[in-house]
Amino acid sequence: MGRIILPNADGSLSAFSTSVPRAFAPPTQPFNRIAFSAGHVVAQPLVEQDPWVDAKIDWDRTIAFRQHLWGLGLGVAEAMDTAQRGMGLDWATSLELIRRSVDAAQHSPGALIASGAGTDHLMPSPGVTLDTVIGAYEEQCEAIEALGGRIILMASRALVQAAKSPEDYARVYDRILSGVRQPVILHWLGEMFDPALEGYWGASDHIAAMDIAVDIITRNAAKVDGIKISLLDKDKEIAMRRRLPPGVRMYTGDDFNYAELIAGDGVGEENHGKSDALLGIFDAIAPAASAALSALTSGDLASFHNILGPTVPLSRHIFKAPTRFYKTGVVFMAYLNGHQDHFTMIGGQQSARSVLHLAELFRLADDAGLLMDPDLAIARMKPVLAAQGISA
């Protein structure tokens, strides 16, 4: 295949030859797991703006990418952290994104979508009260429901500031869950993804926090479809999913261990021996995720792992610490594979990872068979390298 000069971890340069991409068959039947991909947004660089401040979105390309995900049988988790929520994407733009995506889903038969409701229009400060947090949550939930949308209840930075005890978290969640029209997906985003969420649920220890969260879920089980946890710790996820009430799903948010968590261990109630999925990495590996889930649905566990296993090193690289900068790798994959014509992100986040990081991502994507057109990927990689003084 093609050849390119890439930098190595020690700063030296060496030639790299791309391999033949894998052929991932499209799905022919619904999956036996619910699988959401959190979708990224495509920036619009060719408008006057302050790139570190403004969120100028290329709406056509952004919605086209969601249609790509739906075409592969994946659901879309809209306006989540993968879309740079809280890192460039504000609530007003998020609501417009949700509106456009919900409308597109209505014109895409079978399309699954759920959207993030949080409190990000409320600035955390010492003066924020629990009632203010409740009002902010209700405002966003009502706005999404008015569009006909389904809710993913995101963790709140403001609630971390306002809450003084686990009982304060219980008060807020009990109130919000009592008012939603249909069951929601809760989202426990760990501090590795957002340092401002450390100590969520009112406890710095994850096991103690889990006790609080399970108690809230159990009390409100009729209003909770499931919970996505993003702690990057498979043992904690397994422990929590075994404790969930019947009918409440565990949606893995573990971008390090998703393959084995989705496959499951068969322990517990029917839907507690495995995890469903709500993953940012599915944006970057969508064709492989779809093909692997098809194999799993057909009972071919070996093919499931054969397809998804090689994507795990790529995902662990994209989500390496500082994990919150994983969006850069996700967008870079979309750029390499032709889903957008530039490597520009809202908030200037394309600069959040080094050229060495991007070069290793290129190698690992090739190893996983996910450079769908290697010649195009090389052509896209060369100007990125040239901007860093590397002649490829």
N, C-alpha and C positions, 0 to 999 in steps of 0.2 A: 504494500500500500504506500501511502505518502511518507515523507521524511521531513523532520523539522528539528532545529536546534533548540534545546530547552535548558534552562538553568537547573542545577542540582542544589541540594540543601546546603552544600559548602560554598556555593557561589560559582563553581566551575560550570562549564557548558559541555553538553554532549548531545549526540544525535539520537533522535527517537523516531522509530518507525511505527506508524499506526497499523492496527490489525483490521481484519474484516469485521464489521459490526455484526452483532447477533440479529437474527430475524425473529421478531416478537409478533406472534400471531394475535390479531384482534380478538376480543372476547366474542363468544357465540351464545352465552347464557349468563344470567345474573350470577354474581359471586355468592358464595356461602359465608362471606364476611361483609359487613358494611365497611366501606373503605372511602374515606374522605382524603382528598389532597388539599392542603392549604395552598392557595394560589398566590403567586407573586404579581406585582403590578409592573407594567411596562412604562417607563418614563418617556416623556416627550421632550427631547433635548432641543428641538429647533423652534423654540419660542423664547421670547425675552423673559428672563426670570432670574432670581437669586438662587442658584442651584442647591445651596445648603439650607435654604429656608422654604422655598416654594415646592408644592407637590403638583407638578404639571404631568398629567397622565395621558398616555396614548390610549384612548378608550377602545379604538378598533382592535389594536393588537392585544390589549388586556382581555377583552371579551373573547377574541379569537382563541386565546390560550385556554380559557375556560371551556370553550367548545371542544378543543383538543382533549382536555381531560375527560369531559363527558363522553366523547367518542370512544374512549378507552374503557368505559364502564366505571370510572371513578367519580365519586361525588366531589363537590367543591365546598371547602370550608372558607367562606369569604370574609375578607377584611380582618384577618387574624395577624399574628406577628410576622408571618411569612410575607404578607403584603406591606410590611414595614409599619404596621399599626404601632403608634407610639415612638417610631423612629423615622419620621418623615411623613407619615400618613395621618392626618388629623381626622376628627370625627365628621366634620362637614364633608370632606372628600370621601371618607369611608361610607357615609350614607349614600352618596351619589354612586359609588362603586357597587354597593349592595343593590340599589335600585336598578342599575343597569344589568347586573348579573341575575337578579330574580326575574327580570323581564326576559332575558335571554334564555333562562331555564324553562320558562313557560312555553317557549318556541322550540325547545329541544326535548322530544319525547323521552321520558324516563330519567331526565336529568335530576340529580339529587343535589340540593344546596342547603346549607345552613350558614348563618352569618353571626359575626361577633358583636355582642352588646357588652359595653363596659362603662367606664366612667371617665374616659380619657379627655373629655372636654372640661373636666373639673380638675383644676390644678391642685395637687397635694399641698397642703399648708397646715400650720398648727391650728388655724381657725376652722378647718373642715370638720363637720359633725357627722354622726351616723345618719341623721335625717337628711343631710345634704347628699351623702353618698347614695342613700336610698332613692332620693329624687333624681339623681343623675342616672342611676341604673334604670329607673322607670322610664325616663325620657327616651333613652336609647332603645329599650325593649319595645315601647309603644311605637316608636318610629319604624322599627323593623317589622313589627306585626302589621302595621298599617300598610306596608308594601306586600303583605302576604308571605313574609319571610319566617323562617324557623330560626330559633335563637341558640347560639352558643354563648353561654354566660361566662365572660372573660374575667380573670382575676383583676382586682382593682388596686392600683397604687395608692389612691386616695383612702381606700379602706384600711390599708396598712397603717397609714398616718392616723386615722381617726379611731381605730379600734384599740381598746385597752385590755381586752380579755377575749377568750374563746366565745364567751356569751355574746359579745358584740358582733362577731361574725355570724353566729347563729341567728341573731335578731335580724340582721340585714338579709341573709339568704332566705330565712323563713318568710320574710315580707315579700321579697321579689318573687320567689317561687309560688307563693299563694296567688299572685296576680297574673301570671303568664297564661296564655290561652292554650298552649299545648306543651308537652314535656320538652325540656331543654337539655342540652349537653353542657355540663359544667366543665370548666377548664382550670386545672391546677398547674400553673406555669412556674417551674422552679426558678430559684435565684440564679442558676447558671445561665438561664435565658434572659432574665431581667433581675439584676441585683436589687432593684427597688421593691421586689416582692418577697424578699427574705423574711421568714417568720410568718408566712401566710397561714391562715386559720388560727392564729394566735399562739403558735408554738414554733420555736426555732428547730426543734427536733422533728424530723419527718415522720417518725412513727407516732409521736404524740399528736402531730398535726393530722395524721391519717385518722386517728380515733375521733377527732372533732368532725372531720369531713364526713366520715361514715355515719356518724350520729345524725348530722344534718340531712344526708341523703336518705337514710332510713326513715326519718320523720316525714320526709317530703317525697317518698318514692314514686307516688303517682304523678308527680310533676318533673321527674328526672328520667330522661331517656338513658343517660349514661354520663360517665365522667372521663375526660381525657386528662391523663397526668403526664407531665413532661419533667421527669426527675432524672432521666438517664440512668436508672437503676432498675434492672429487670426484677430483682428479688422484691423490691418494694412494690412494684406494680402487681406482681403475682400475689403477694400477700394481701393487697387491697382488693383485687378483683375477687378473691375468694370470700371476702367479707361483704360484698355488695348484696343488697336485697334481690330476691328473684325478679328477673325482668329488667334490671338495671345493668347496662353494658359497661364494660371497660374498653375505652378507646385508647389504644397505645399512642403515646406521644414520644416514645423512646426511639430516637433516631440512631441509637447505637445498637439496639438489640431487637428491632422490630420483627425480623424474620422468625425467630423462635417464639416470640410472644404471640404473633399472629397464628403460627402453626398450632400453638397451645400444648397443654400437657394433659388435657382431658379430666382434670381433677375438679370436683365440685359440681354445681348445677350445670345444666346444659349450656348456658351462656357464660359460665364462670370458669370453664376449663380452657379458655382461649381469649385472646383480645381481638376486638375489631380495630379499626385503624383511623386515626386522624393525624396525618403526618406531613410535616413540611418537606421531607425528603422525597415524598411521592411526586412533588412538582418536578424535581430534577430527574427522577428515574421512572416516570409514568409508564412508558412502554413495558419496561421490565416488571413493574409492580402489577400491571394489568395481566400480563402473560402468566406471572407466578400465581396470582389469585385464580385465574382460570384453571391452572393445573391443580391447585388445591381443591377447587370446587369439583373437579373430576376425580378426586381421590388420589391424585398422583403427587404424593408428598415429596418423592425424590426429585421430580422436575421442579416443584415449587422451590426447594432449597438450591437446586442447580442454577435456577434463574436468579433468585433473590440473593443468594449467598455472596456472589461477586460484587454486589452493589454495596454491601455493608462497609468494606474498607473505604469506599468513596464517601459514604455518608458520614462515617466517623471523622474523616478528614474535613469535610464541609462544616461539620458541627463541632470541631475541636475548639478548645478555649482560646480566646473569649467566645463562647458559644453564641452570644447575641449577634455576632457578625456573620452568622451562617447565611443570611440572605444574599450576601455578595456571591457566594458560591452557587446558590440556586439560580440567580439571575445570569451568572456566567455560563452555566450549563444551557440555559435558554438561548443565550447569544451564540454559543458554539454550534447549537443544533438548529439555528435558523428561525427560531420563534420570534426574534427581534433583530433589528439590523444594527444595533449598537450595544456597547457595554456601558450604559449610563444608568444611574439609579437616582431616585428622588433622595434628597438629603445628601447627595454626593457620596453615598455609601459604597460606590464602586472602589473607593480608595481604602476600604476597611480591611482588605487582605493584601498581602504582598504578592509580587510577581512570582516568588518561589512557591507560595501557596497555590497560586493559580496554575503553575506548571505541573505541580504534583497532582492537582485536580484533573488536569488534562490526561496525565498518564493513567490515573485510576479509572477515569471514565472510559478510556480505551480498553483497559483490562476487563471492565464490566460489559463491554460490547455496546456502550451507550453513546459513542460518537456516531450518530446515525449516517452521516456523510463525512467520512474522514477528510476528504479533500476540502470541503467547506470549513470544517473545524480548523484545519491548518491555516486556511486563508484568513479565518477570523482571529486565530491566535497570533499570527505574525505582527499585526499592528500593535497589539497589546505589548508584545515583547519589544518592538521597536521603540515604543514610548519610554521604555526603561533602558534604552541604549543597547539592546540585544539584536544583532543582525542575524535573522533566521534564514 
